[in-house]
C-alpha cells in the first residue's frame, strides 16, 4: 500500500530526527540511503556489505541490486 508506506517512512524519519535508534528492514533503497547512518546489505541471507550509507551504496554489488540509487 503506497499511502501507508509513505506514512510509515515519514514517521520513521521523525523518529530518526529525535535521535532514537531504529532498525528497519526494507527494499526501499532510496529511503534507507537518506535516513541511515549505518547500512547492512544482505544477499542470499548473508551480510554482503556493511558501513556508512555512502560507502555501501557506492559498492558495485549494491548498485547492481538497486539499479543506481541516487537519493
Secondary structure, 3 states (H helix, E strand, C coil): CHHHHHHHHHHHHHHHHCCCCCCCCCCCHHHHHHHCCCEEEEECCEEEEEECHHHHHHCHHHHHHHCCCCC
